[in-house]
Amino acid sequence: MPTISRFHGISIRMYAGEREHPPLHFRAYFGAREMRVNIETGLPLTGDLPAAQIRMVLQWAEQHRSVLITNWELARNNKAPNAVPPLH
């Protein structure tokens, strides 16, 4: 599972290949905790990240929504997703 961004101890990953299913999403990891985020709506789908990390991940996703959508299409076509700049 490729890591497409890292910031403030958070790793953002996107699965590649046809095994992933809608809705468009990525996964954010903070230690052993994980959260899935809907790319189109910018809302969490599942997970248990601490509140501060949730805010950072959602802010990052809003800033990079168009790149994340492009990455989803790349991944669905078995191509490696692009790196995405970290949250500043």
C-alpha positions in Angstrom: 0.0 0.0 0.0 1.8 3.1 -1.2 2.3 6.0 1.2 1.4 9.2 -0.6 2.1 11.8 2.1 3.4 12.1 5.7 3.0 15.0 8.1 3.0 15.4 11.9 3.3 11.7 12.5 0.5 10.8 10.1 0.9 8.6 7.1 -1.5 8.8 4.2 -1.9 5.7 2.1 -3.9 4.7 -0.9 -4.5 1.2 -2.0 -3.8 0.4 -5.6 -5.7 -1.9 -7.9 -9.2 -3.1 -8.5 -9.7 -4.6 -5.1 -10.5 -1.1 -3.8 -14.1 -0.1 -4.1 -16.2 3.1 -4.0 -16.5 5.5 -2.4 -13.2 7.2 -3.4 -11.2 7.1 -0.2 -7.7 7.1 1.4 -6.5 5.8 4.7 -4.7 7.9 7.4 -2.6 6.2 10.0 -1.3 7.6 13.3 0.6 5.0 15.2 -1.7 1.9 15.4 -4.8 4.0 14.7 -6.5 4.3 11.3 -9.1 6.4 9.6 -10.7 6.1 6.2 -11.7 9.4 4.5 -14.1 9.9 1.6 -12.3 12.0 -1.0 -15.3 13.5 -2.6 -17.1 14.7 0.6 -14.0 15.1 2.7 -15.7 13.3 5.6 -14.5 10.4 7.7 -15.9 7.0 6.8 -14.5 5.0 9.7 -11.7 5.2 12.2 -10.4 6.2 15.5 -7.8 8.9 15.1 -7.5 11.5 17.9 -9.4 14.7 17.3 -6.3 16.8 16.5 -5.1 14.4 13.9 -8.6 14.2 12.4 -8.7 17.9 11.9 -5.2 17.9 10.2 -6.1 15.0 7.9 -9.4 16.6 6.8 -7.7 20.0 6.3 -5.0 18.3 4.2 -7.6 16.4 2.2 -9.5 19.6 1.4 -6.3 21.2 0.2 -5.4 18.3 -2.1 -8.8 16.9 -3.2 -8.1 17.2 -7.0 -4.8 15.4 -6.7 -6.4 12.7 -4.5 -9.1 12.1 -7.1 -6.4 11.7 -9.8 -4.5 9.3 -7.5 -7.6 7.2 -7.0 -8.0 6.9 -10.8 -4.3 5.9 -11.1 -4.6 3.3 -8.4 -7.8 1.9 -9.9 -5.8 1.4 -13.2 -3.0 -0.4 -11.3 -0.7 2.6 -11.5 1.3 4.0 -8.6 -0.4 7.1 -7.1 1.6 10.4 -7.0 3.1 11.8 -3.9 1.1 14.6 -2.3 2.7 17.5 -0.4 2.3 17.4 3.4 0.1 19.7 5.4 1.9 23.0 6.1 
